[in-house]
Amino acid sequence: MTLFQIEELTCYWAQHPPLHLLIAAYLGVGKTKNALLPSTSMGQGQQPNSDSGSLLAQLGPGFDAGEVDAGLSPVVLDFAELRLRAGIPD
């Protein structure tokens, strides 16, 4: 890659950030380098809450820890059946 291509790419990323960076920013990942260390204001016997269920519950109904394919129709791999359902003649 040339420096010109890198400049074009970084300018594009500045206007349209990659999805993983948007999600990380939304969740607050990487805001501080010492995020894994407990804060000094916590009591001696307390541990940081690492309950992933509560984090997923805060994100909304699409992020619950249940079955991911619940409510979806079964997969149809038969092309003739798919044509019949779509009303496309053979």
Beta strands, then each sheet from edge to edge (+ up, - down):
end
